[in-house]
Amino acid sequence: MSAEESLARAEELLARLEQTRAELERLTQADDADKALDVLTELSELSKAIEEELQKAKREADAGAEP
């Protein structure tokens, strides 16, 4: 996977993260604690996936910059 593909994937995940954060906000206002905990877990998983994609992009960019 190229650095650009990893960055595109990270952007997709970031959009999902924002949608999930909005869902968490809605659940918080509705006092749905059980579902909010599920959403927090999803947010954590999305954050990790974004970090992994950014690390892949960095490695690919670094590998492409080597002479």
Secondary structure, DSSP 4 states (H G I P E B T S, - for coil): --HHHHHHHHHHHHHHHHHHHHHHHHHHHTT-HHHHHHHHHHHHHHHHHHHHHHHHHHHHHHHHH--
